[in-house]
Amino acid sequence: MQVGDVHLARTAKLGLKLDEKDRRFPLELRNRMAGGPIKTVFRRLHQFLEQDDFAFLLFMGDLAEQGDLNGFRACVRYLAEALQLGKGRRFEALKVGIVPGNHDIDRVLAAKPSYTTKFTPLQQAMTNAGLPLLPVDKPIWLDHQKGPCRIDVALLNSCWGCGSPEYIPEEFRDEIVKAINSALTKGVDEKATRSYYDRQLDTPAFSKNTVQGLVEGASKLPGGSLIIACAHHNILPQRLPRLAPYTELVNSGAIRSELSKLGRPVLYLHGHIHEDPVEIIQTSAGAPLVCISAPEASEGFNVVEIVFTPAGLPLSCYIEPWRFAESGVFAAMQRQVIPIGAGRRRPPNAVVVAIYQQIIAEQSCFWGDMMSCAQKAGATHAADATEEALELLTADQLVTIEHHELGREHWLVRSRL
């Protein structure tokens, strides 16, 4: 599960998902019709944890608002208690990954000489809540293996330069730092502080050790492992033009280049932009780099499912967005399938060929018809062989599966020709 920016201090105060024209309506009845957005989202997350077996729960940063350390501590405690995460709690065994966001950085601490000082209270808050540490100067790797199928998650810190005056050009650094400190001084108009954090004058970046650690760590992984890189900032420019100085990830091109050169499919999960595009970079080697953005947590989250071949090669990525509908109901939206196994040669398979020929001939087929086809082609376990064949054909973008989320017995498969 991929959860975007929480911003708890602000999102906890958001109103109910109602077109509320009559404030005299009893509060208890209003709450029965619609809950607060962030509570609704976290309630559904908790239900998922109770009902399903997830490999990872990943948070994209910005737990706090405007560098408020007390807000960060409160959000960390909320995550741990509301979702029962971390040491001594119900889902202690679940692998949780959290990356820092630019709003988590206290700008007063960021002005200190050491680049790591600003992360010290964040790490202490994580430890106090029994949650795993944030990545700082190098990746934190998490892995999950089920049979031959393996996923390796690299948690990355894209906020290395956030708030650090060293990144401001030396010619006018002193004057700008003085103005920033004035805006952040307690007692100053709140509008000045908000303006600074909105416009940021920031320099988000990955450290050299982070990039190097990602490359070296990836080179040691088995060839069939799927790499998922997680960071707060996007490595592609956002769709909506942003007019603000020093707010884009300074070395996004470096990390994008290194991920593209790995010669294997990679998912890059991020937040920051409060939107949820899914963008694919296709390299000359044929291995896609899939960038998946999560919306602000008060709007929902993404369930990301990876389909592997029986031999353990990643084949497809299914993204199921959970969002609020116009009616205010929180529910799953239409799934998106991203083929990630194209370009990798596979041995001929009589069942795959037979099923594909039938789909081509009939243009659309139901599950029972394709199972019969698999049996005639010699499949010992017809249901599993049919499912594998259809996932392979989907990954090669030869067919589309309708009603995929309902289970294979309900699949309707159409040719893409």
N, C-alpha and C positions, 0 to 999 in steps of 0.2 A: 504494500500500500504506500502511495506517495501523497504526502500532505504538504500543502504550500504554507505560505507565511501566516503565522497565527496572530501576531499583533494583539495579544490578549487584552492589554489595557484598554484598547479601543473597541475591539470586536465584542468584548463582553457586554458593552453598553449598547450594542446595536438593537434596534427595535424588532418586534416580531414581524414575521413575514405575512403582514396583513395590510390591506388598503384601509387604514384606520381613519375614519372620518368622525366617529362618535367616541370621544374620550370618556363618556359616561358609562360605556359598556363595562360590566363587571370584569375585573382583572382575572379572576379565576376562570371565567368562561373564555376569555381571550386566550389564556394560556392553554386551555384544553384544545382550542382550534389550531393554535400555532405556537411553537416554542421559539426561544431565542435562537438565531442561526448557529452560533458557535456551539451551544449546548446540543442542538439537534444533530449537528455533524459529529460531535464527539460521542454522542449516544450511539450513533450508527457504527462508528469505528469500534466501539466496545462490543457491540453485537457481532460484528465481523470476527473479532478476536475470540469470542466465545463459540462461534459456530464453525469457523473454518481454520484450516492449517496454513498460516502464512509464513513464508520464509523470512520476510523483512518488513519492518515498519519504518519508513524513512521520512524525516521532516526536513524541509528545505530552508530552514533558518527564519530570521526575523520573528523570534518569539516575543521580543519586546517592542517598544515604541520609543523612538528618539533617544536611544542609548540609556534608557532608564534601567539601572541595575536591579532595583527593587522589583520592577515589572518583569525583568528576565527571571529573577528568582521565583516570583509568583507563578509565572507560566510554566517553569520547569516542575514546580510542585504540582501544578494542575495536571500536566501531562502524566506525571507519575501516579497520582491518586485517581484521577478520573478514568484512566485507561489501565490502571493496575500494572504499571511497567516498572522494571528495575528490581534491584536487590530486595528480597524478602516479600515480593508481591506476587499476585496470582500468575502473571505472564512474565515471570522473571526469565524464563528460558527463551523468550522471543528475542530475536536479534533486532535491536533498535539502533538506528543511525540518525544523528542530528548534526547538521552543519551550521556554522555561524552565519548570520546575515548582517548587512550594514547597519540595521537599526538596533542590533544587539551591542554595538560598540559604543562605549562611553568615550566621548570626544576629549574629555579632560585627561583620561588615562591614555588615550591615543597620542596626546601631545608629549608624553613622557619619552625619554630617549630610547628605551627598549621597545622593539616592535611587538614583543610578546606580552608586555605588561597589561595591555588592554584585554587580553584573553584570560588573565589569572582569575578575576572574580567570576567569570562565566564557568570556568572549569570547576571552581569551588562549589558553585551552585549545583552543577551536575553531580558532583561527588556527594554533596549533602542530601540530594534526592535519591541517591542510589542508582543514578543513570550513568551510562557510559560517557567517556570524555569526548569533547569536540576535537576535530582535527585542527592543528595549528600550523606547524611548519612542514609537515609531511602527511601523506595519506594515511588514513586508518582503513584497513582492509577487513571486510566481513565476508564469509563464504557460506554457502549452503550446497550440500550434495545429496542427491537422491538417486541411487543406482549410478548409472554412468552420466547422469545429467548434473551439471555444476554451474553455479552462478557465483561470481566474485564481485563484490561491491566495494568501490573505492570512494571513501568520504573525503572531500577536498575542501580546503578553506580558500574561498575566493575573496576574503575580506582582509588580506594581509596588509594592504596599504590604506585601508579605510581610516580616514581621520588623521593620518600621519603627515605632519607638516613637511617632512623631507621630500614628499612627492610634489610639492608646490614649487614652481620655478624660483630659484634663489634670488633673482633680481627683485621680486616683489613679495617674497615669502614673509618677511617680518611684518609688513603692513597688513597682509591678509590674515596671518595668524592672530595679530592683535584684534582685528575686527571679529574674527571667529570667537575668540575668547570673550570678547565683550558681549556677543550675542548669546553665549552659553552661560554667562554669569547669572547666578540665582538673583531673582528680583527684577530682572530685565523683562520687558514686554514679552509675553508668551508668543506673540506673533513673530518676533525675531528668531526665536528658537525654532519654531515650526518651519519658518522660511528656510533656515539653514538645513534642516534635515530633509525638507522636500527637495531643495536644490543641491544640497550635499557638498558641492565643491570637493567631491570625493575621488579617490583613486583606487577602486577595487582591483585586486590583482592576485594571482597565484605566486607564491614564492618559488624561487629556483629549485629548492629542495622538493617542493610539492610536485612540480612537473617531472623532475628527475625520478622521484620516488614512484610516480605513476608509471612511467616508462619501464623502469627496472622491475617493478612489481608485476606488470603485465607480461613482461618477457619470460617470467618464471612459471607462468600459469599453463596448465594443459591446453592443447590446441583447441579443444572443443568447448572450453569454458566460455560462458557469456559474461562480458564485463559490463557492469553498470557503474558509471561515474556519477556522483552526486555533489552538487555545489549550489550555492545560493543564486549566483548571477548567471545570466544567459550568455552563451558563447556566440549567438547570432543576434544581430540587431533586431530590436522589437519592431512590430508592424507600425505602431503609432509613433511618428517622429517625436523625439525627445530633445527639447532645447534646454540643455543644462550643461555646465562645464564639468569635466572630469567625473562623469557618472557611469560611463561604459567600462566594462572589464578591460583593463589596459592590455593584458597579454592573452586575450581570448583566442587570437589567431595561433599562438604557440600551442595552446592546449588542444585546439581544434585540429591542427596539423598533426600533432603527435598521436591523437586518438585515431585519425584517419589512416595513419601509416601502420597501424597494428596488423592490418590484413585480416581482420575478423570483425563481425558485427559488434557494435558498441551502443549502449543506451546512455544518453546523458540526461539526467533528471535535474531540474532546477525550479526555482520560484522567482521571486523578485518583481516580475512585471505585472503580477496580479491578473494575468490572462492565461489561457490554456492552449496555445497552439501546439501542434505536433508537426515538427519539421524534419525532413530527411536530407542528409548530405550523402550523395552517392559518390564513392571514390572510383578511380579507374580500375582498382583491383576488384571491384564489385561488392565490397563489404560496406554496408550502410552504417552511417553514424546517425542515430535517431535521437533528436532532441525533444524531450517531453516536458512541457511546462505544467505546473500545477497552479490552479487559481488560489486566491487567498482562501485560507482554511474556512472562513465563515461562509464561503460559497460552495464548498465541497472538497472532494479529493479524487484521486485516480486509483483504480485497482488495475495493476499491470500483471498480466499472465503470460508466461513464456511456455511455448510448446517446443518440445525436443523430439528428435528422432529416437527410435529405440536404441540406437548406438550412442546417443548422447550429444548430438549436434543441435544447436539452437536453430529452430525452423521458422517460428512466427512469434510475433508479439501482439497480444490482444490488449487493448486499452479500454477499460470500462469506466467512463466518467460518472461519478455520483454528484448530482447537482440539484438545486432547487428549481422546480418547474414554475411557470407563471402563476399557477394556483397556490404556490407556497409549499407544495408537497416535495419532500426530499426523496429522490428515487434515482435509479440507474438510467442513464441516457444511452443512446445507441453506441454499440461497441465499434471500435475501429481496429482493423487488422493491418499489421505492418509486416510484410514478408522480410525476414532477416537472413534466410538461408539460401537465397538465390546465388548462383555462381559456383556453389560447391557441388562437384560431380558426385553422383550416386550411382550405384550399380543398377542395371535394368531389373525391373520387378514386374513379373507377369500380371500380378493382381492390379498394380497401378495402371499398366497399359490397358488391361481389359476394362477397368472401370472408366478410364478416361475415354476410351472408344465409345462406350455406351452413353456417356454424358454428351459427347460430340454428336452422336447419332440422334439422341432424343432432346438435346438442348437443356433439359432440366430433368432431374431424377430425384426420387424419394429414397429414404434410407433402406427400406426393405428391398427395393429393386437392386440397389447396389450391393447389398449383402449377398443376394442370390448370385450376382455376377462374380463376386469374390469367391464364393463356393465353387462355381463352375471353373474358375481359374486355378483351383487347387489349394485355396487357403484353408489351413487347418482350423484356425480360430477366426471365423469369418468376420465377426463384429470388430475385433481389434485390427485385423488386416484392412478392413474397409475404412476405419477411422484413420489409420496411418496413411493410407493411400490418399484420402481426401485432404489431410493436412499437408502432405507433400505437394499435391496439385495446387492447393491454395498458396503455399509458399512460393511456388514457381509462377504464380499469378495466372494460372490457366483456368481456374474455376473460382466461383464465389460460393460461400456457404451462408444461406439464410437461416435464421433462428439458431445460430450457433450457441447462444447462451442458454437455450432450453434443454440441451442434451442431444446426443447424436441421434436418438430415435426420432427426433422432430426435424432433422436437417432436410433442407431442400437445396440441392446443388445445381448450379447453372454454369454453363460454359461461358467463358469470357470472349470467345471468338466472335 
